[in-house]
Amino acid sequence: MPKIPITSGKKLVKAFEMLGYEIVRQKGSHIRLLNENKLRFPPITIPDHKEVSIGVMRKLIRDTKIGIEELIKLLK
């Protein structure tokens, strides 16, 4: 299993937009995203930080049911 990459919140938002997520609001440094396909992809919140922690990355991967490999492809 590959390591979870350390990345910024802005790059994560762009990666999840490729999956069909759209920004619906932002409060402070947290960006809320929704997907049209609510059954497969639940709403997520991404912190707009320079480095997003590994724990938050794991939670995003678990909530959206994508693999680490797929996330790495989206971030490139």
Z-matrix of the N, CA and C atoms (Angstrom, degrees):
N
C 1 1.446
C 2 1.535 1 108.14
N 3 1.333 2 117.67 1 128.87
C 4 1.473 3 119.78 2 179.99
C 5 1.529 4 112.00 3 -71.33
N 6 1.325 5 115.03 4 158.97
C 7 1.462 6 120.34 5 178.44
C 8 1.524 7 109.83 6 -73.45
N 9 1.305 8 115.38 7 148.82
C 10 1.464 9 121.05 8 176.73
C 11 1.524 10 107.52 9 -74.26
N 12 1.333 11 117.80 10 125.64
C 13 1.466 12 119.36 11 -177.86
C 14 1.529 13 111.94 12 -75.11
N 15 1.321 14 115.68 13 147.14
C 16 1.462 15 121.54 14 173.90
C 17 1.531 16 106.06 15 -87.90
N 18 1.316 17 117.24 16 127.79
C 19 1.456 18 120.89 17 -177.38
C 20 1.518 19 110.32 18 -147.44
N 21 1.309 20 115.79 19 174.43
C 22 1.464 21 120.28 20 -179.66
C 23 1.525 22 110.64 21 -89.52
N 24 1.316 23 115.21 22 164.02
C 25 1.459 24 120.58 23 178.46
C 26 1.516 25 112.00 24 -65.49
N 27 1.337 26 117.72 25 -37.74
C 28 1.464 27 121.18 26 179.94
C 29 1.529 28 111.56 27 -62.88
N 30 1.345 29 116.89 28 -40.81
C 31 1.469 30 120.26 29 178.20
C 32 1.522 31 110.69 30 -66.66
N 33 1.329 32 117.03 31 -37.37
C 34 1.462 33 120.25 32 177.79
C 35 1.525 34 111.34 33 -64.89
N 36 1.318 35 116.74 34 -41.10
C 37 1.465 36 120.27 35 178.54
C 38 1.524 37 109.65 36 -60.66
N 39 1.327 38 117.74 37 -44.56
C 40 1.474 39 121.39 38 178.95
C 41 1.531 40 111.10 39 -62.46
N 42 1.340 41 116.43 40 -39.66
C 43 1.465 42 120.55 41 179.46
C 44 1.527 43 110.80 42 -64.36
N 45 1.328 44 117.15 43 -44.17
C 46 1.457 45 119.85 44 -178.96
C 47 1.526 46 112.01 45 -73.70
N 48 1.318 47 117.82 46 -24.26
C 49 1.469 48 120.11 47 173.88
C 50 1.532 49 109.98 48 -65.66
N 51 1.334 50 117.58 49 -30.03
C 52 1.467 51 121.14 50 176.25
C 53 1.524 52 111.29 51 -67.27
N 54 1.321 53 117.36 52 -22.89
C 55 1.470 54 121.88 53 177.44
C 56 1.527 55 111.94 54 -86.85
N 57 1.332 56 117.16 55 -2.31
C 58 1.457 57 120.56 56 178.91
C 59 1.510 58 114.67 57 105.35
N 60 1.328 59 117.60 58 4.22
C 61 1.460 60 120.75 59 176.80
C 62 1.519 61 110.16 60 -75.37
N 63 1.332 62 115.90 61 149.35
C 64 1.455 63 122.09 62 176.05
C 65 1.525 64 108.87 63 -130.16
N 66 1.329 65 115.72 64 144.28
C 67 1.459 66 120.59 65 177.09
C 68 1.523 67 108.10 66 -72.92
N 69 1.337 68 116.12 67 125.97
C 70 1.465 69 119.78 68 178.27
C 71 1.518 70 112.12 69 -106.80
N 72 1.334 71 117.04 70 -28.56
C 73 1.462 72 119.34 71 176.71
C 74 1.518 73 109.40 72 -166.72
N 75 1.334 74 113.92 73 165.35
C 76 1.455 75 120.80 74 175.30
C 77 1.517 76 107.88 75 -141.90
N 78 1.311 77 115.18 76 131.97
C 79 1.461 78 120.68 77 177.05
C 80 1.522 79 106.91 78 -127.06
N 81 1.313 80 115.65 79 111.87
C 82 1.455 81 119.58 80 -175.97
C 83 1.514 82 109.82 81 66.99
N 84 1.318 83 116.12 82 -125.23
C 85 1.462 84 119.67 83 -178.66
C 86 1.533 85 112.70 84 -103.05
N 87 1.323 86 117.75 85 17.18
C 88 1.459 87 120.63 86 -179.80
C 89 1.522 88 110.41 87 -114.11
N 90 1.332 89 115.32 88 128.06
C 91 1.457 90 122.61 89 -176.45
C 92 1.522 91 108.65 90 -106.97
N 93 1.317 92 116.47 91 127.30
C 94 1.471 93 122.43 92 -179.48
C 95 1.523 94 108.25 93 -99.60
N 96 1.340 95 116.12 94 130.35
C 97 1.458 96 122.20 95 -179.32
C 98 1.522 97 110.55 96 -122.42
N 99 1.318 98 116.13 97 141.88
C 100 1.460 99 122.75 98 175.16
C 101 1.516 100 109.34 99 -125.27
N 102 1.325 101 115.69 100 153.38
C 103 1.457 102 121.85 101 176.97
C 104 1.520 103 108.75 102 -119.14
N 105 1.347 104 116.46 103 146.14
C 106 1.469 105 120.53 104 177.41
C 107 1.522 106 111.01 105 -58.46
N 108 1.327 107 116.21 106 -41.45
C 109 1.453 108 122.08 107 -178.94
C 110 1.532 109 109.21 108 -84.73
N 111 1.323 110 116.50 109 77.96
C 112 1.465 111 121.64 110 -174.08
C 113 1.526 112 113.03 111 -67.71
N 114 1.334 113 118.10 112 -21.40
C 115 1.457 114 119.94 113 -179.95
C 116 1.522 115 111.33 114 -71.37
N 117 1.324 116 116.96 115 -38.62
C 118 1.468 117 119.73 116 -178.69
C 119 1.520 118 111.32 117 -89.91
N 120 1.318 119 117.85 118 -39.72
C 121 1.455 120 121.83 119 -175.27
C 122 1.528 121 110.50 120 -117.26
N 123 1.319 122 118.01 121 110.10
C 124 1.478 123 120.81 122 178.65
C 125 1.533 124 110.72 123 -75.75
N 126 1.324 125 117.94 124 165.28
C 127 1.466 126 120.27 125 174.59
C 128 1.527 127 110.56 126 -63.62
N 129 1.334 128 116.52 127 144.16
C 130 1.454 129 120.72 128 -179.77
C 131 1.530 130 109.95 129 -131.98
N 132 1.319 131 115.37 130 158.34
C 133 1.457 132 122.17 131 176.38
C 134 1.517 133 108.01 132 -123.98
N 135 1.334 134 115.51 133 128.51
C 136 1.459 135 121.36 134 -179.25
C 137 1.523 136 108.59 135 -118.60
N 138 1.345 137 117.32 136 127.32
C 139 1.469 138 118.93 137 176.48
C 140 1.528 139 109.87 138 -73.99
N 141 1.314 140 116.95 139 137.92
C 142 1.463 141 121.93 140 179.53
C 143 1.533 142 108.75 141 -90.03
N 144 1.339 143 114.81 142 68.47
C 145 1.450 144 121.97 143 -179.14
C 146 1.519 145 109.71 144 -111.23
N 147 1.335 146 116.92 145 163.49
C 148 1.463 147 120.79 146 178.00
C 149 1.515 148 111.17 147 -65.49
N 150 1.321 149 116.49 148 -37.13
C 151 1.466 150 122.22 149 176.70
C 152 1.518 151 108.54 150 -132.87
N 153 1.324 152 115.81 151 123.35
C 154 1.460 153 121.19 152 177.06
C 155 1.527 154 107.32 153 -90.55
N 156 1.319 155 117.06 154 133.71
C 157 1.463 156 121.23 155 -174.76
C 158 1.529 157 111.63 156 -66.88
N 159 1.314 158 114.80 157 158.27
C 160 1.468 159 121.96 158 179.54
C 161 1.521 160 110.57 159 -61.14
N 162 1.320 161 117.83 160 -39.36
C 163 1.466 162 121.43 161 -179.76
C 164 1.517 163 111.95 162 -61.75
N 165 1.332 164 117.18 163 -41.81
C 166 1.467 165 121.30 164 178.09
C 167 1.523 166 109.62 165 -66.69
N 168 1.334 167 116.37 166 -40.44
C 169 1.475 168 119.87 167 178.57
C 170 1.535 169 110.68 168 -61.95
N 171 1.340 170 116.51 169 -43.28
C 172 1.474 171 120.05 170 177.95
C 173 1.526 172 110.86 171 -60.41
N 174 1.325 173 116.36 172 -42.30
C 175 1.463 174 120.70 173 -179.85
C 176 1.529 175 110.78 174 -63.48
N 177 1.327 176 118.04 175 -42.58
C 178 1.460 177 121.27 176 178.19
C 179 1.531 178 111.30 177 -63.02
N 180 1.330 179 116.25 178 -41.62
C 181 1.469 180 120.66 179 178.87
C 182 1.522 181 109.94 180 -64.65
N 183 1.320 182 116.76 181 -43.60
C 184 1.469 183 121.30 182 -179.37
C 185 1.530 184 111.21 183 -66.93
N 186 1.335 185 117.47 184 -44.48
C 187 1.463 186 121.01 185 -177.47
C 188 1.527 187 112.54 186 -66.47
N 189 1.329 188 117.01 187 -39.39
C 190 1.470 189 119.83 188 -177.24
C 191 1.521 190 112.47 189 -89.07
N 192 1.323 191 117.23 190 -6.79
C 193 1.471 192 122.73 191 177.74
C 194 1.529 193 112.56 192 59.05
N 195 1.339 194 116.02 193 35.11
C 196 1.457 195 119.73 194 172.02
C 197 1.514 196 107.28 195 -103.95
N 198 1.311 197 117.06 196 158.94
C 199 1.449 198 120.51 197 179.36
C 200 1.522 199 111.44 198 -88.52
N 201 1.318 200 114.91 199 165.38
C 202 1.457 201 119.88 200 177.69
C 203 1.525 202 110.07 201 -62.18
N 204 1.338 203 116.04 202 -38.76
C 205 1.458 204 120.46 203 -179.63
C 206 1.525 205 110.80 204 -61.01
N 207 1.331 206 116.72 205 -42.81
C 208 1.467 207 120.79 206 -179.92
C 209 1.526 208 110.58 207 -66.06
N 210 1.317 209 117.35 208 -39.70
C 211 1.462 210 120.43 209 178.22
C 212 1.529 211 110.72 210 -64.20
N 213 1.319 212 117.44 211 -40.76
C 214 1.461 213 121.37 212 178.27
C 215 1.527 214 110.11 213 -61.37
N 216 1.338 215 117.20 214 -42.02
C 217 1.474 216 120.71 215 177.85
C 218 1.521 217 111.23 216 -62.64
N 219 1.332 218 116.64 217 -40.47
C 220 1.463 219 120.16 218 -179.11
C 221 1.525 220 112.31 219 -68.65
N 222 1.329 221 116.51 220 -30.23
C 223 1.461 222 120.45 221 -178.37
C 224 1.524 223 112.83 222 -77.85
N 225 1.323 224 118.40 223 -14.28
C 226 1.467 225 121.09 224 -178.68
C 227 1.498 226 111.11 225 -85.21
